[in-house]
Amino acid sequence: MAKRDFYDVLGVSKSSSQDEIKKAYRKVALKYHPDRNPDDKEAEDKFKEAAEAYDVLGNEEKRRKYDQFGHQAFGAGAGGGGFHGNMNDIFDMFGDIFGGGGGGFGGGFGGFGGGGQRRQTKGSNLRIKVKMTLEEIADGVEKKIKIRRAKVADGVTFKTCTTCNGAGQVQQVTNTILGQMRTAATCSTCNGAGKIVDQKPSGVGSDGLERKEEVVAVKIPAGVQDGMQLRVGGKGNEALGGVPGDLIVLIEEVPHESLTRDGENLHYELTMSFPEAALGTSVEIPTVSGMVKINIDKGTQPGKILRLKNKGLPSVQGYGRGDQLIHINVWVPKNLSNDEKKSLEKLKESKNFEPNPGKSDKGFFDRVKEMFS
């Protein structure tokens, strides 16, 4: 399949400055980063495509060649040598774009080297689901999680990789119409670590790793939502001669027996009898912070929505707190005794029981509009 124009890949024009190209690449790379799109082959391909485009456009000399000759300036393989190996090779080359090493969406990504130094290999990430109740989500919580992760076994020793002589990379020469181009590829023997296992205890695999149980304390902030992922740096699988991967915590929200979540707001269905609605009453209702007593005014109409300010859930970004909305339902009995029927027949004749909604009595669509305002 024909390669896309590198300017189109990054969404920039041919007159864009290096700073604009750099910002554009960071935006695209963050969007399609593998940690944000797990097991998404299309996103991974677009991530590699963006890295290849920036490898060329982010370099003034390569950019001039590309503007003059297009993709043919770099041979039939790829723009700047291509990215068909370990994903961390991309991280190494563009670590400065994301602010250096480290994990998480806010900063860099694990495995970045930068500065021309040999990168450190990074172990694979671990993923685990953590169930959260609304009460836990309301306040935030620290969870103790038991995991099994690969760690370098005790007694394992290393020696320098003889294939790459400890560099972690091997040089490759590609013939192009402009001459020979040298590129670096991850060493397949040591997978970029620069080291291989020398001696290991019996029972340990050839990679020198063994799986061990470990309890990890994970601080989960208030306001998280179902499906959110949190990263705990360095608590994934270890790598020989490198740094550990991360632990990815997937939030699974446990449905509440009485409350329904809508973003930061909570909804509660309150069903009362006709006499209670007509005469007024006080009732206790559940909230995420415990039971609270509320007053129901006399003459409260079915469908009325009461609002408890700041009794919802906090925003995970720290932008305030939602409300709890109480939906009033009036229960109409289906079976009546003879005496009850006679009493209601008398009441039916009273003018007070004739429907006479005023301007202050909102209809269904007005109540829905008010609920979302």
Helices and strands as residue ranges (DSSP letters): H 6-10, H 18-32, H 41-57, H 60-69, G 70-74, H 87-93, G 95-98, E 126-132, H 134-139, E 141-152, E 157-160, E 169-176, E 179-186, E 195-199, E 209-220, E 229-232, E 247-253, E 259-262, E 265-273, H 274-279, E 281-287, E 290-296, E 305-308, E 324-331, H 338-348, G 351-353, H 364-372
